[in-house]
Amino acid sequence: MNKLKEVHNQLAAYIRSHPQDSFQTISNRLGIAYSTVSRVAKAFGLSRVRELKLNLNDKPKGEECNDR
C-alpha cells in the first residue's frame, strides 16, 4: 500500500473514532487542511450532521423588548 493511502486510512480511522468532532475541529487538531479532512471523509463515506444553532435571546424583527 502506498504512503498516501496509508495516511488516508489513518485519517479515516481518526474521523470514525471521534464522531463528536467536526471536520474543522479535526483539521485544527491535526494541523491539516479542512479540505483534506472533508475529501478523505467523503471518499470513505463519512459525514457529520450540521447542528442548527439557535439564539433564543434574539427577539423577532419588529418586536420590542419590554423587559424591565
Secondary structure, 3 states (H helix, E strand, C coil): CCHHHHHHHHHHHHHHHCCCCCHHHHHHHHCCCHHHHHHHHHHCCCCCCCCCCCCCCCCCCCCCCCCC
